[in-house]
Amino acid sequence: MRKHIVVNGLAVDAVLSPVVVEDRLLPLLGSMSPHPGAARSFAFLAGPPGCGKSTLAELLRHAAAFRGLDLAVVGIDGFHHMNDYLARHTAHVNGKDVRLVDVKGAPESFDLDRLRTCITRSATEDVAWPGYDRRLHEPVDDRTAVTAGRVLVEGNWLLLEEPGWRDLRALASLTIFIDAGPPLLRERLIARKQAGGISLHDAETFYEASDLPNIIRYLDHSARNVDVTLTLRPDGHLEEVTS
């Protein structure tokens, strides 16, 4: 399956196995049921930075629309704090006190309370979700109106087994984990930063300071007992890991 799509403001030539999208994930998304008392159901798609989870989510949105499946796709990057906030605040991350702007993308750089409230409200009412513009490098309010009966939420930390984040999982009816090694992700992340207008030097510096620690934290501290595990191959395809 090859499609030319726009993901987070950037054009992407996406390639993915139709087995993963058409035969595995779409039927699972279509069979989700809301939790008791809720009007809509949620699937969580988690993956490390640069693994292609936003692209997969966008492909699923296209495929679902083609099948007539009522599915909204949203990401958690819109729940980043604004850059001005990140520049003025610090947090204890990976054993040291750092400015949040220097670890943007880490769990501490997100407004977790706002994310939890948005998911909880969306279970019973229509809510406009924020998005993230990779050209502005800022979250943008009211980007996506969530009115569909099924919602696919994608993000790095949705399955994180750390205080606060681990509580989100109870809100999901379906969980999907993407596995990928740091060497494979480095080239993809630096290329993405350059496509957004950042120099090679700055992209490499950001990778070492922020992306790499986030990748390691994701791989070491995310839940693995999920409904579906996918792995990123060197050719960029995602395939399911079966036991």
KEGU-699739 format. One record per residue (C-alpha): y, x, z; residue number from 1. Coordinates in Angstrom, 3 decimals, always signed. Layout:
% KEGU-699739
<rec><v>Y</v><u>X</u><w>Z</w><kolvo>NUM</kolvo></rec>
...
This chain:
% KEGU-699739
<rec><v>+0.000</v><u>+0.000</u><w>+0.000</w><kolvo>1</kolvo></rec>
<rec><v>+3.321</v><u>+1.552</u><w>-1.081</w><kolvo>2</kolvo></rec>
<rec><v>+6.685</v><u>-0.153</u><w>-0.590</w><kolvo>3</kolvo></rec>
<rec><v>+10.303</v><u>+0.940</u><w>-0.797</w><kolvo>4</kolvo></rec>
<rec><v>+11.933</v><u>-0.513</u><w>+2.284</w><kolvo>5</kolvo></rec>
<rec><v>+14.941</v><u>+0.035</u><w>+4.552</w><kolvo>6</kolvo></rec>
<rec><v>+14.201</v><u>+1.008</u><w>+8.147</w><kolvo>7</kolvo></rec>
<rec><v>+17.031</v><u>+1.333</u><w>+10.683</w><kolvo>8</kolvo></rec>
<rec><v>+19.571</v><u>+1.703</u><w>+7.901</w><kolvo>9</kolvo></rec>
<rec><v>+17.634</v><u>+4.378</u><w>+5.972</w><kolvo>10</kolvo></rec>
<rec><v>+15.635</v><u>+3.976</u><w>+2.738</w><kolvo>11</kolvo></rec>
<rec><v>+11.921</v><u>+4.764</u><w>+3.251</w><kolvo>12</kolvo></rec>
<rec><v>+9.092</v><u>+5.079</u><w>+0.722</w><kolvo>13</kolvo></rec>
<rec><v>+6.339</v><u>+3.688</u><w>+2.983</w><kolvo>14</kolvo></rec>
<rec><v>+2.619</v><u>+4.246</u><w>+2.440</w><kolvo>15</kolvo></rec>
<rec><v>-0.014</v><u>+2.548</u><w>+4.588</w><kolvo>16</kolvo></rec>
<rec><v>-3.634</v><u>+1.502</u><w>+4.339</w><kolvo>17</kolvo></rec>
<rec><v>-3.944</v><u>-2.209</u><w>+3.469</w><kolvo>18</kolvo></rec>
<rec><v>-6.970</v><u>-2.279</u><w>+5.770</w><kolvo>19</kolvo></rec>
<rec><v>-4.746</v><u>-1.611</u><w>+8.776</w><kolvo>20</kolvo></rec>
<rec><v>-2.049</v><u>-4.120</u><w>+7.785</w><kolvo>21</kolvo></rec>
<rec><v>-3.864</v><u>-6.925</u><w>+5.959</w><kolvo>22</kolvo></rec>
<rec><v>-7.331</v><u>-6.847</u><w>+7.478</w><kolvo>23</kolvo></rec>
<rec><v>-6.700</v><u>-5.746</u><w>+11.042</w><kolvo>24</kolvo></rec>
<rec><v>-3.177</v><u>-6.195</u><w>+12.404</w><kolvo>25</kolvo></rec>
<rec><v>-1.987</v><u>-9.348</u><w>+10.640</w><kolvo>26</kolvo></rec>
<rec><v>-5.015</v><u>-11.420</u><w>+11.783</w><kolvo>27</kolvo></rec>
<rec><v>-4.495</v><u>-10.204</u><w>+15.351</w><kolvo>28</kolvo></rec>
<rec><v>-0.795</v><u>-11.066</u><w>+15.236</w><kolvo>29</kolvo></rec>
<rec><v>-1.603</v><u>-14.460</u><w>+13.759</w><kolvo>30</kolvo></rec>
<rec><v>-4.079</v><u>-15.273</u><w>+16.544</w><kolvo>31</kolvo></rec>
<rec><v>-1.723</v><u>-14.441</u><w>+19.428</w><kolvo>32</kolvo></rec>
<rec><v>-1.041</v><u>-17.238</u><w>+21.918</w><kolvo>33</kolvo></rec>
<rec><v>+1.979</v><u>-17.529</u><w>+24.225</w><kolvo>34</kolvo></rec>
<rec><v>+1.518</v><u>-16.951</u><w>+27.947</w><kolvo>35</kolvo></rec>
<rec><v>+1.442</v><u>-20.149</u><w>+30.050</w><kolvo>36</kolvo></rec>
<rec><v>+4.889</v><u>-21.756</u><w>+30.127</w><kolvo>37</kolvo></rec>
<rec><v>+6.192</v><u>-19.665</u><w>+27.207</w><kolvo>38</kolvo></rec>
<rec><v>+7.148</v><u>-20.859</u><w>+23.716</w><kolvo>39</kolvo></rec>
<rec><v>+6.417</v><u>-17.607</u><w>+21.862</w><kolvo>40</kolvo></rec>
<rec><v>+4.085</v><u>-14.628</u><w>+22.122</w><kolvo>41</kolvo></rec>
<rec><v>+4.785</v><u>-10.880</u><w>+21.966</w><kolvo>42</kolvo></rec>
<rec><v>+2.946</v><u>-7.868</u><w>+20.595</w><kolvo>43</kolvo></rec>
<rec><v>+3.952</v><u>-4.362</u><w>+21.688</w><kolvo>44</kolvo></rec>
<rec><v>+3.719</v><u>-1.529</u><w>+19.143</w><kolvo>45</kolvo></rec>
<rec><v>+4.194</v><u>+1.850</u><w>+20.862</w><kolvo>46</kolvo></rec>
<rec><v>+4.300</v><u>+5.274</u><w>+19.266</w><kolvo>47</kolvo></rec>
<rec><v>+5.950</v><u>+8.684</u><w>+19.723</w><kolvo>48</kolvo></rec>
<rec><v>+9.218</v><u>+9.509</u><w>+17.933</w><kolvo>49</kolvo></rec>
<rec><v>+8.699</v><u>+10.048</u><w>+14.204</w><kolvo>50</kolvo></rec>
<rec><v>+5.193</v><u>+8.559</u><w>+13.929</w><kolvo>51</kolvo></rec>
<rec><v>+6.233</v><u>+5.732</u><w>+11.610</w><kolvo>52</kolvo></rec>
<rec><v>+6.082</v><u>+2.788</u><w>+13.996</w><kolvo>53</kolvo></rec>
<rec><v>+9.344</v><u>+1.271</u><w>+12.710</w><kolvo>54</kolvo></rec>
<rec><v>+8.044</v><u>+1.580</u><w>+9.153</w><kolvo>55</kolvo></rec>
<rec><v>+4.727</v><u>-0.026</u><w>+10.138</w><kolvo>56</kolvo></rec>
<rec><v>+6.603</v><u>-2.833</u><w>+11.880</w><kolvo>57</kolvo></rec>
<rec><v>+8.735</v><u>-3.441</u><w>+8.782</w><kolvo>58</kolvo></rec>
<rec><v>+5.662</v><u>-3.483</u><w>+6.538</w><kolvo>59</kolvo></rec>
<rec><v>+4.061</v><u>-6.016</u><w>+8.870</w><kolvo>60</kolvo></rec>
<rec><v>+7.192</v><u>-8.151</u><w>+8.655</w><kolvo>61</kolvo></rec>
<rec><v>+7.026</v><u>-8.125</u><w>+4.858</w><kolvo>62</kolvo></rec>
<rec><v>+3.280</v><u>-8.843</u><w>+4.799</w><kolvo>63</kolvo></rec>
<rec><v>+3.611</v><u>-11.632</u><w>+7.358</w><kolvo>64</kolvo></rec>
<rec><v>+6.383</v><u>-13.306</u><w>+5.345</w><kolvo>65</kolvo></rec>
<rec><v>+4.231</v><u>-13.096</u><w>+2.193</w><kolvo>66</kolvo></rec>
<rec><v>+1.393</v><u>-14.847</u><w>+4.041</w><kolvo>67</kolvo></rec>
<rec><v>+3.695</v><u>-17.439</u><w>+5.594</w><kolvo>68</kolvo></rec>
<rec><v>+3.066</v><u>-16.081</u><w>+9.101</w><kolvo>69</kolvo></rec>
<rec><v>+5.880</v><u>-16.887</u><w>+11.548</w><kolvo>70</kolvo></rec>
<rec><v>+6.663</v><u>-13.342</u><w>+12.820</w><kolvo>71</kolvo></rec>
<rec><v>+9.866</v><u>-11.656</u><w>+14.021</w><kolvo>72</kolvo></rec>
<rec><v>+10.083</v><u>-7.851</u><w>+14.257</w><kolvo>73</kolvo></rec>
<rec><v>+12.446</v><u>-6.148</u><w>+16.681</w><kolvo>74</kolvo></rec>
<rec><v>+12.790</v><u>-2.666</u><w>+18.183</w><kolvo>75</kolvo></rec>
<rec><v>+13.853</v><u>-1.422</u><w>+21.588</w><kolvo>76</kolvo></rec>
<rec><v>+16.245</v><u>+1.256</u><w>+20.282</w><kolvo>77</kolvo></rec>
<rec><v>+19.031</v><u>-1.326</u><w>+20.426</w><kolvo>78</kolvo></rec>
<rec><v>+18.664</v><u>-1.174</u><w>+24.213</w><kolvo>79</kolvo></rec>
<rec><v>+19.920</v><u>+2.398</u><w>+24.379</w><kolvo>80</kolvo></rec>
<rec><v>+23.032</v><u>+2.792</u><w>+26.458</w><kolvo>81</kolvo></rec>
<rec><v>+26.128</v><u>+3.435</u><w>+24.337</w><kolvo>82</kolvo></rec>
<rec><v>+26.952</v><u>+7.096</u><w>+23.629</w><kolvo>83</kolvo></rec>
<rec><v>+30.038</v><u>+6.904</u><w>+25.811</w><kolvo>84</kolvo></rec>
<rec><v>+27.873</v><u>+5.784</u><w>+28.762</w><kolvo>85</kolvo></rec>
<rec><v>+25.300</v><u>+8.502</u><w>+28.072</w><kolvo>86</kolvo></rec>
<rec><v>+28.033</v><u>+11.160</u><w>+28.026</w><kolvo>87</kolvo></rec>
<rec><v>+29.312</v><u>+10.058</u><w>+31.439</w><kolvo>88</kolvo></rec>
<rec><v>+26.015</v><u>+9.734</u><w>+33.310</w><kolvo>89</kolvo></rec>
<rec><v>+23.201</v><u>+12.020</u><w>+34.425</w><kolvo>90</kolvo></rec>
<rec><v>+19.561</v><u>+11.518</u><w>+35.431</w><kolvo>91</kolvo></rec>
<rec><v>+16.662</v><u>+13.546</u><w>+36.819</w><kolvo>92</kolvo></rec>
<rec><v>+14.458</v><u>+14.106</u><w>+33.771</w><kolvo>93</kolvo></rec>
<rec><v>+11.451</v><u>+16.408</u><w>+33.531</w><kolvo>94</kolvo></rec>
<rec><v>+12.278</v><u>+18.106</u><w>+36.821</w><kolvo>95</kolvo></rec>
<rec><v>+16.000</v><u>+18.725</u><w>+36.394</w><kolvo>96</kolvo></rec>
<rec><v>+19.348</v><u>+16.920</u><w>+36.432</w><kolvo>97</kolvo></rec>
<rec><v>+20.697</v><u>+16.479</u><w>+32.906</w><kolvo>98</kolvo></rec>
<rec><v>+23.375</v><u>+14.550</u><w>+31.066</w><kolvo>99</kolvo></rec>
<rec><v>+21.832</v><u>+11.453</u><w>+29.500</w><kolvo>100</kolvo></rec>
<rec><v>+23.507</v><u>+12.230</u><w>+26.180</w><kolvo>101</kolvo></rec>
<rec><v>+21.445</v><u>+15.435</u><w>+26.049</w><kolvo>102</kolvo></rec>
<rec><v>+18.148</v><u>+13.521</u><w>+26.417</w><kolvo>103</kolvo></rec>
<rec><v>+18.974</v><u>+10.465</u><w>+24.312</w><kolvo>104</kolvo></rec>
<rec><v>+15.713</v><u>+8.765</u><w>+23.510</w><kolvo>105</kolvo></rec>
<rec><v>+14.172</v><u>+9.445</u><w>+26.927</w><kolvo>106</kolvo></rec>
<rec><v>+13.302</v><u>+6.366</u><w>+29.019</w><kolvo>107</kolvo></rec>
<rec><v>+16.291</v><u>+7.029</u><w>+31.293</w><kolvo>108</kolvo></rec>
<rec><v>+18.674</v><u>+6.588</u><w>+28.335</w><kolvo>109</kolvo></rec>
<rec><v>+17.632</v><u>+2.935</u><w>+27.907</w><kolvo>110</kolvo></rec>
<rec><v>+18.986</v><u>-0.142</u><w>+29.682</w><kolvo>111</kolvo></rec>
<rec><v>+15.557</v><u>-1.223</u><w>+30.936</w><kolvo>112</kolvo></rec>
<rec><v>+16.839</v><u>-4.227</u><w>+32.889</w><kolvo>113</kolvo></rec>
<rec><v>+18.517</v><u>-5.590</u><w>+29.761</w><kolvo>114</kolvo></rec>
<rec><v>+15.323</v><u>-5.085</u><w>+27.735</w><kolvo>115</kolvo></rec>
<rec><v>+13.156</v><u>-6.852</u><w>+30.316</w><kolvo>116</kolvo></rec>
<rec><v>+15.619</v><u>-9.732</u><w>+30.573</w><kolvo>117</kolvo></rec>
<rec><v>+15.794</v><u>-10.070</u><w>+26.785</w><kolvo>118</kolvo></rec>
<rec><v>+12.011</v><u>-10.271</u><w>+26.402</w><kolvo>119</kolvo></rec>
<rec><v>+11.696</v><u>-12.715</u><w>+29.299</w><kolvo>120</kolvo></rec>
<rec><v>+14.461</v><u>-14.967</u><w>+27.943</w><kolvo>121</kolvo></rec>
<rec><v>+13.042</v><u>-14.798</u><w>+24.434</w><kolvo>122</kolvo></rec>
<rec><v>+9.728</v><u>-16.197</u><w>+25.668</w><kolvo>123</kolvo></rec>
<rec><v>+11.354</v><u>-19.576</u><w>+26.191</w><kolvo>124</kolvo></rec>
<rec><v>+14.601</v><u>-19.608</u><w>+24.178</w><kolvo>125</kolvo></rec>
<rec><v>+16.129</v><u>-18.250</u><w>+20.963</w><kolvo>126</kolvo></rec>
<rec><v>+17.915</v><u>-14.939</u><w>+21.663</w><kolvo>127</kolvo></rec>
<rec><v>+19.914</v><u>-12.532</u><w>+19.463</w><kolvo>128</kolvo></rec>
<rec><v>+18.487</v><u>-9.019</u><w>+19.958</w><kolvo>129</kolvo></rec>
<rec><v>+20.520</v><u>-5.830</u><w>+19.570</w><kolvo>130</kolvo></rec>
<rec><v>+19.565</v><u>-3.254</u><w>+16.935</w><kolvo>131</kolvo></rec>
<rec><v>+20.155</v><u>+0.452</u><w>+16.364</w><kolvo>132</kolvo></rec>
<rec><v>+22.113</v><u>+1.919</u><w>+13.450</w><kolvo>133</kolvo></rec>
<rec><v>+20.872</v><u>+5.432</u><w>+12.582</w><kolvo>134</kolvo></rec>
<rec><v>+24.038</v><u>+6.149</u><w>+10.617</w><kolvo>135</kolvo></rec>
<rec><v>+26.329</v><u>+5.224</u><w>+13.514</w><kolvo>136</kolvo></rec>
<rec><v>+23.803</v><u>+6.565</u><w>+16.067</w><kolvo>137</kolvo></rec>
<rec><v>+24.711</v><u>+3.638</u><w>+18.285</w><kolvo>138</kolvo></rec>
<rec><v>+23.151</v><u>+0.321</u><w>+19.346</w><kolvo>139</kolvo></rec>
<rec><v>+24.651</v><u>-2.760</u><w>+17.720</w><kolvo>140</kolvo></rec>
<rec><v>+24.708</v><u>-6.176</u><w>+19.431</w><kolvo>141</kolvo></rec>
<rec><v>+23.356</v><u>-9.408</u><w>+17.936</w><kolvo>142</kolvo></rec>
<rec><v>+21.443</v><u>-7.706</u><w>+15.119</w><kolvo>143</kolvo></rec>
<rec><v>+18.357</v><u>-10.003</u><w>+14.974</w><kolvo>144</kolvo></rec>
<rec><v>+18.045</v><u>-13.665</u><w>+15.955</w><kolvo>145</kolvo></rec>
<rec><v>+14.547</v><u>-14.134</u><w>+17.367</w><kolvo>146</kolvo></rec>
<rec><v>+13.430</v><u>-17.657</u><w>+16.531</w><kolvo>147</kolvo></rec>
<rec><v>+9.852</v><u>-17.102</u><w>+15.298</w><kolvo>148</kolvo></rec>
<rec><v>+6.836</v><u>-18.097</u><w>+17.327</w><kolvo>149</kolvo></rec>
<rec><v>+5.424</v><u>-14.566</u><w>+17.326</w><kolvo>150</kolvo></rec>
<rec><v>+7.390</v><u>-11.394</u><w>+18.002</w><kolvo>151</kolvo></rec>
<rec><v>+6.378</v><u>-7.798</u><w>+17.288</w><kolvo>152</kolvo></rec>
<rec><v>+8.346</v><u>-5.395</u><w>+19.516</w><kolvo>153</kolvo></rec>
<rec><v>+8.223</v><u>-1.701</u><w>+18.618</w><kolvo>154</kolvo></rec>
<rec><v>+9.346</v><u>+1.311</u><w>+20.646</w><kolvo>155</kolvo></rec>
<rec><v>+8.382</v><u>+4.606</u><w>+22.233</w><kolvo>156</kolvo></rec>
<rec><v>+8.092</v><u>+3.468</u><w>+25.827</w><kolvo>157</kolvo></rec>
<rec><v>+6.611</v><u>-0.023</u><w>+25.747</w><kolvo>158</kolvo></rec>
<rec><v>+3.286</v><u>+1.214</u><w>+27.162</w><kolvo>159</kolvo></rec>
<rec><v>+4.739</v><u>+3.857</u><w>+29.482</w><kolvo>160</kolvo></rec>
<rec><v>+2.889</v><u>+4.070</u><w>+32.805</w><kolvo>161</kolvo></rec>
<rec><v>+5.981</v><u>+4.777</u><w>+34.890</w><kolvo>162</kolvo></rec>
<rec><v>+7.884</v><u>+2.608</u><w>+37.421</w><kolvo>163</kolvo></rec>
<rec><v>+9.732</v><u>-0.259</u><w>+35.766</w><kolvo>164</kolvo></rec>
<rec><v>+8.299</v><u>+0.343</u><w>+32.302</w><kolvo>165</kolvo></rec>
<rec><v>+4.701</v><u>-0.409</u><w>+33.247</w><kolvo>166</kolvo></rec>
<rec><v>+5.733</v><u>-3.934</u><w>+34.291</w><kolvo>167</kolvo></rec>
<rec><v>+6.683</v><u>-4.791</u><w>+30.682</w><kolvo>168</kolvo></rec>
<rec><v>+3.086</v><u>-4.789</u><w>+29.545</w><kolvo>169</kolvo></rec>
<rec><v>+2.363</v><u>-8.075</u><w>+31.351</w><kolvo>170</kolvo></rec>
<rec><v>+4.725</v><u>-9.760</u><w>+28.858</w><kolvo>171</kolvo></rec>
<rec><v>+2.586</v><u>-8.807</u><w>+25.833</w><kolvo>172</kolvo></rec>
<rec><v>-0.349</v><u>-10.661</u><w>+24.323</w><kolvo>173</kolvo></rec>
<rec><v>-1.316</v><u>-7.766</u><w>+22.043</w><kolvo>174</kolvo></rec>
<rec><v>-0.856</v><u>-3.996</u><w>+22.502</w><kolvo>175</kolvo></rec>
<rec><v>-0.973</v><u>-1.318</u><w>+19.776</w><kolvo>176</kolvo></rec>
<rec><v>-0.838</v><u>+2.445</u><w>+20.503</w><kolvo>177</kolvo></rec>
<rec><v>-0.095</v><u>+5.128</u><w>+17.878</w><kolvo>178</kolvo></rec>
<rec><v>-1.405</v><u>+8.644</u><w>+18.520</w><kolvo>179</kolvo></rec>
<rec><v>+0.060</v><u>+11.710</u><w>+16.768</w><kolvo>180</kolvo></rec>
<rec><v>+0.299</v><u>+15.425</u><w>+17.516</w><kolvo>181</kolvo></rec>
<rec><v>+3.642</v><u>+17.239</u><w>+18.041</w><kolvo>182</kolvo></rec>
<rec><v>+3.249</v><u>+19.660</u><w>+15.082</w><kolvo>183</kolvo></rec>
<rec><v>+2.859</v><u>+16.757</u><w>+12.681</w><kolvo>184</kolvo></rec>
<rec><v>+5.892</v><u>+14.957</u><w>+14.087</w><kolvo>185</kolvo></rec>
<rec><v>+8.319</v><u>+17.898</u><w>+14.059</w><kolvo>186</kolvo></rec>
<rec><v>+8.898</v><u>+18.010</u><w>+10.310</w><kolvo>187</kolvo></rec>
<rec><v>+9.221</v><u>+14.230</u><w>+10.061</w><kolvo>188</kolvo></rec>
<rec><v>+11.798</v><u>+14.034</u><w>+12.858</w><kolvo>189</kolvo></rec>
<rec><v>+13.976</v><u>+16.853</u><w>+11.588</w><kolvo>190</kolvo></rec>
<rec><v>+13.976</v><u>+15.366</u><w>+8.082</w><kolvo>191</kolvo></rec>
<rec><v>+14.995</v><u>+11.986</u><w>+9.509</w><kolvo>192</kolvo></rec>
<rec><v>+17.886</v><u>+13.489</u><w>+11.441</w><kolvo>193</kolvo></rec>
<rec><v>+19.110</v><u>+15.292</u><w>+8.299</w><kolvo>194</kolvo></rec>
<rec><v>+18.899</v><u>+12.048</u><w>+6.325</w><kolvo>195</kolvo></rec>
<rec><v>+21.242</v><u>+10.585</u><w>+8.942</w><kolvo>196</kolvo></rec>
<rec><v>+23.802</v><u>+13.322</u><w>+8.262</w><kolvo>197</kolvo></rec>
<rec><v>+22.915</v><u>+15.859</u><w>+10.982</w><kolvo>198</kolvo></rec>
<rec><v>+22.689</v><u>+19.573</u><w>+10.091</w><kolvo>199</kolvo></rec>
<rec><v>+19.340</v><u>+21.394</u><w>+10.077</w><kolvo>200</kolvo></rec>
<rec><v>+20.397</v><u>+23.550</u><w>+13.042</w><kolvo>201</kolvo></rec>
<rec><v>+21.474</v><u>+20.566</u><w>+15.114</w><kolvo>202</kolvo></rec>
<rec><v>+18.336</v><u>+18.621</u><w>+14.141</w><kolvo>203</kolvo></rec>
<rec><v>+16.081</v><u>+21.483</u><w>+15.221</w><kolvo>204</kolvo></rec>
<rec><v>+18.010</v><u>+21.935</u><w>+18.459</w><kolvo>205</kolvo></rec>
<rec><v>+17.760</v><u>+18.228</u><w>+19.233</w><kolvo>206</kolvo></rec>
<rec><v>+14.036</v><u>+18.260</u><w>+18.488</w><kolvo>207</kolvo></rec>
<rec><v>+13.343</v><u>+21.060</u><w>+20.958</w><kolvo>208</kolvo></rec>
<rec><v>+15.620</v><u>+19.624</u><w>+23.651</w><kolvo>209</kolvo></rec>
<rec><v>+14.859</v><u>+15.912</u><w>+23.358</w><kolvo>210</kolvo></rec>
<rec><v>+12.234</v><u>+14.838</u><w>+20.807</w><kolvo>211</kolvo></rec>
<rec><v>+9.507</v><u>+17.265</u><w>+21.863</w><kolvo>212</kolvo></rec>
<rec><v>+9.722</v><u>+16.463</u><w>+25.606</w><kolvo>213</kolvo></rec>
<rec><v>+9.673</v><u>+12.752</u><w>+24.699</w><kolvo>214</kolvo></rec>
<rec><v>+6.599</v><u>+13.210</u><w>+22.518</w><kolvo>215</kolvo></rec>
<rec><v>+4.751</v><u>+15.028</u><w>+25.306</w><kolvo>216</kolvo></rec>
<rec><v>+5.830</v><u>+12.436</u><w>+27.866</w><kolvo>217</kolvo></rec>
<rec><v>+4.681</v><u>+9.608</u><w>+25.585</w><kolvo>218</kolvo></rec>
<rec><v>+1.288</v><u>+11.182</u><w>+24.961</w><kolvo>219</kolvo></rec>
<rec><v>+0.697</v><u>+12.118</u><w>+28.609</w><kolvo>220</kolvo></rec>
<rec><v>+2.019</v><u>+8.979</u><w>+30.327</w><kolvo>221</kolvo></rec>
<rec><v>+1.332</v><u>+5.992</u><w>+28.062</w><kolvo>222</kolvo></rec>
<rec><v>-1.481</v><u>+3.502</u><w>+28.669</w><kolvo>223</kolvo></rec>
<rec><v>-4.495</v><u>+4.096</u><w>+26.430</w><kolvo>224</kolvo></rec>
<rec><v>-6.486</v><u>+0.976</u><w>+27.329</w><kolvo>225</kolvo></rec>
<rec><v>-4.948</v><u>-1.071</u><w>+24.522</w><kolvo>226</kolvo></rec>
<rec><v>-6.116</v><u>-3.587</u><w>+21.935</w><kolvo>227</kolvo></rec>
<rec><v>-5.655</v><u>-1.295</u><w>+18.906</w><kolvo>228</kolvo></rec>
<rec><v>-5.260</v><u>+2.501</u><w>+18.658</w><kolvo>229</kolvo></rec>
<rec><v>-3.931</v><u>+4.032</u><w>+15.421</w><kolvo>230</kolvo></rec>
<rec><v>-3.670</v><u>+7.723</u><w>+14.583</w><kolvo>231</kolvo></rec>
<rec><v>-1.225</v><u>+9.435</u><w>+12.205</w><kolvo>232</kolvo></rec>
<rec><v>-2.949</v><u>+11.555</u><w>+9.566</w><kolvo>233</kolvo></rec>
<rec><v>-1.349</v><u>+14.653</u><w>+7.986</w><kolvo>234</kolvo></rec>
<rec><v>-0.757</v><u>+12.712</u><w>+4.748</w><kolvo>235</kolvo></rec>
<rec><v>+1.367</v><u>+10.174</u><w>+6.644</w><kolvo>236</kolvo></rec>
<rec><v>-1.188</v><u>+7.362</u><w>+6.667</w><kolvo>237</kolvo></rec>
<rec><v>-2.031</v><u>+5.467</u><w>+9.846</w><kolvo>238</kolvo></rec>
<rec><v>-5.673</v><u>+4.617</u><w>+10.443</w><kolvo>239</kolvo></rec>
<rec><v>-7.447</v><u>+2.858</u><w>+13.295</w><kolvo>240</kolvo></rec>
<rec><v>-9.409</v><u>+4.824</u><w>+15.865</w><kolvo>241</kolvo></rec>
<rec><v>-12.684</v><u>+3.070</u><w>+16.629</w><kolvo>242</kolvo></rec>
<rec><v>-15.094</v><u>+4.056</u><w>+19.384</w><kolvo>243</kolvo></rec>
